[in-house]
């Protein structure tokens, strides 16, 4: 069995250190997170996606399997969260909040760095593919779920997918590969894109820390217990089941897929809740509920991800 201490020190601790710096910065300084987020969305992450997809050594069949697995995982996660919410008589607003925080893991500013530290270059490449596919799902399916009962908001939200640079980075990478016009890996152009893309990982972690520092959990923490269980226990089990069902031929790809599926709730879900949802959950505003769920699942993930990575690296799970 792989040592839990070793896994924590090599895969989780670096994340906590950089994220902790961001947390302290957010607590004691006023930081314009909108500007940082804009840089990530429009510059750093598109460069990371383009470079990773154009230089990946993953076979086409593997990319196809990853995509199918991501779609299947999200479909199952949505169905399970929906069923759980209806079972406990959740309101329309509560149901939307439960589904989005359960179905969409933080594959960006948490998932990519963890996968990189845990499984190296193959883990990073797989995580970027996961991030790329989920980015499209969040701004289509995620908006649809968050804006239940508001057709106009839903339509406006779905249109937004065409303004997200991540989508165009994926399209550009696939076109460049398909046409055979990708510059050599060691060229100035690709080295520059890689430099910009590599900057996204520490910036993602700093932003995550700053955002968590601004989350007012208060009395809402007790209301998110069920969602935390769905996200940090049920979702990873779904990820394992999907990985086994799809039948990845490369262990590192399968293990990274499971880790990405086991990530805490995506920070993007609070944007969906703020812009496309309305109402209350457990007596608090839906945005406060979602923010607290993100905070709680992120804290719990320190333990769950450490244990899961140890099981994956030892070959016990997949």
N, C-alpha and C positions, 0 to 999 in steps of 0.2 A: 504494500500500500504506500502510495506517495505521501510524504509527510505534509500534514496540514500547515505546519509552521513554514515549511519551504514554499508551499503554494501561496500562502498569505504574503510572505516576504517578496516573492518574485512577481506575482500577478495582481495582487490586491493592494499591497502597501504603496507601491508607486502611484496608484490612482488616488489613494487617500491623501498622500502627501501633497500632490499638486492640487487636488480638489480642496484640501484643507487650507492651502494658501489662498485659494479663491474665496473660501468661506470666511476666513479672517478678514480678507480685503473687503468683502461685502458687509461685514459687521462694523468695521471701523472707518470705512471710506465710502464716499458716494461715487459709484461707478456707473457709467452710462452703458447698461447692458444692451440697450437697443443697438448701439453702434457696434458692439462686439458681435451681436447676433447677425447684424447685417454683413459684417466682414466674413463670418462663417458661412452664411447662406449663399452669398454672392461671389466669394473669392476662394476661401480656404477649402471648404468641403467639395465644391465642384472640381477644383484642381486635384484633390485627393481621389475623387471618384474617377475622373478622366485618366489620371496616371495609372491608378490601380487596374482599371478595366482594360486599358490598352496594353499594359505590360504583364498582365496576369498569365501565369502558366497553367491555370485551370483549363481543362479540356471543355469543349463545347457541350459535351454530354453532361459534364459535372455542373456547368452553369445552368443547364436546363433543369437538372435535378434540384439544384438549390432553389431556383425560381418556383418550381412545382411545390417543393417542401414549404416554402414561405407562404404561398397562397393557401395551402392546406392547413398549415398551423393557424393562420389568422382566421380562416373559416371556422375551425374547431373552437378556437378561443372565444370568438364572438358568440357562437352557439352555446357554449358552456356558460359564459357570463350572462347571456340573455336568459337562459333557463334558470340560473341561480337567482337572478334579479326578480323574475316573474314568480318563482317559488315563494319568495319572501314578500311578495306584494309590493315591489318597488314602484314608485310613481314614474311617470314618463321621463322626468328630468333625472331622477335617480338612476333609472335603468340605462339611460344614455351615458351617464358618468361612469357607472360600473363597467359597462362594456368597453368604453374607450381606454380606461386606465388598465383594464385587464388584457385587452387584445393587442395593444401596441407597446412593445418593450423599448427601452432606451438604447437603441442600436447605434446611436451617433456618439454623443459626447461621453458615453460610458462604455458602450459595447465595443466600439472599435479599439480603444486603448486596452481594455481587458483582454480582448481576443489577441491583440498584438503581443502583449506581455505573456499570455498563457500558451499560445500556439505558434508564435513567430510569424514569418512572412505569409505562410499559408492561412493562418488564422486571420491576419489582417485582410488578405485578399477576399476571403469568404465573408468577413464582416462587412466589407465595403459593398459587396454584391447584395447582402441582406439589407443594408442601409438604403441602397439605390431602389430596390423593389418596394420596400416599406414606405419610402418617401412618397411614391405614387399612391400607395394604398391609403396613407394617412390623409392626403388631400383629396381623396375621392370617397372611399368607403368611410373613412373617419369623419369627414364632414357630413356625409349622409346620416350617420348615426347620431352625431352631436346635434344636428339641426332638425330632429324629428318634429313634425308638425309645423315647420316653417319652410314652405316650399321655396319662397323667394331667397331666403338665406342659404338654403341648400344649393340652389342653382348658382348663386354668386360664389359659394365656397368651392364647388366643383370646378368652376371656371379658373379658380386660383391655381390649380395644378399646372396650368400653362404659363404661369408667371414664376414658377419655382425653378431656379437655375439648375438644381440637382437633376431635374428631369432632362434638361437639354445637355447636361454633361454626360448622362448615360447615352443619349441618342448620338451625340458627337463621337463618343468613344466607340460605339458599335459601328457607326458609319466608317470611321477611320480604320478600324480593324477589317471591316468588310471590303473596303476599297484598297486596302494594303498601302495606306499613305501615312501610317504611324512613323514618326521620326525615330531614328535609332535610339536605344535606351540611354546611351552615353552622350547624346547630342546636347548642345546648349539649350535647345527648346525643351526637351524632356527633363533635363536636369533642373531647369527653372520651374517647370510645372511641379516636379517632385518636391523641390524646396518649399514652394508655397503650400502644397498639399500636406507635407510633413508638419507644418506649423499648426495645422488644424487640431492635432491631437492634444497638445498642452493647452491650447486656447479653449477647446471643448471642455476640458476638465476644470479650468479656471472659471469658465462661465457657469458650469454646473454648481460649483461651490458657491459662487456669488448668488445664484438663484435660490439655492437651499437656505442661505443665510437670510434671505428676505421672506422666507415662507413662515407665515404666522400659523402655527399648528393649534395652539390653544386647546380648547375643549373639544375640538373636532377630531383629535387623535383617536378617541375611543370609538368614533363612528366609522372608521375605515378598517376595522379589524377584519371584516369579512372580505373586503377587497384585497387586503394584504395577503390573506390566505389563498385567494384565487390566483393572485399574480405571482406569488413567490413559492407556492406549493403545486397548485394544479397546472399552471402554465408550463413549468419545467417538465412535468410528467407528460404533458401533451407534446412538448418538443422532442422528448426522448422517443415517444411512440411514433411520431412522424418520421424522425431520422431512421428508425428501424424499418418502417414501412417503405420509405423511399429507396433505401438500400444504397447509401453512398459507398463508393469504392475506395475512397481515401479517408482514413480514420480522422485526420486532422480537420477535414471539411465537416464531417458528421459531428465531431465534438464542438467545433466552433458554432455550428448551427444550433446545437442544444444550448450552448452558453448564451448566444444571442437571444434565443427564445426565453431564457430564464432571467433576462435583465429586468430591473425594476421598471416602473411605468415611465413612458417617454415624457420629457418635459414639454414636448409639442402638444400633448393632450390638454394642458392648461390653456393653451392658445385656442384650441378648438372649443373648449368649454366657454371661454370668455367671449369669443366672437359669434358662436353659433348656438349656444345653449342658454336656457334661462330657467329660473325656478330655484328650488331648494332641495337639499338632500340631508336628511336627518336634522332638519331645523337650521341648516347653514346654507349660504349661497353655494351654488354648484361649483363655482371657481375655487372657493375656499376648500371644499371637499376634495376636489381633484388635486389641488396644491398639496394638501396634507397627505393624500395617498401617495403622491410622488415622493415626498419627504420620507414617509414611513417605509415604503418599499425600498428606497435607496439605502436606508439605515440597515434594514433586515438583510439586504443583499450582501453585505459585508460577510455575514456568516454563511448564508446559503450558497453564494458563489464560490467561496473558499472550499466548502465541502464538495460541491459539485465538480469543480475543476480537479480536485484531488481524485475523485472517483473516475473522471474522464481520462485523466493522465495515466491512471493505473490500469485502464482498460476494463474496469468493472462494469461500466454502463454501456458504452458503444465503442 
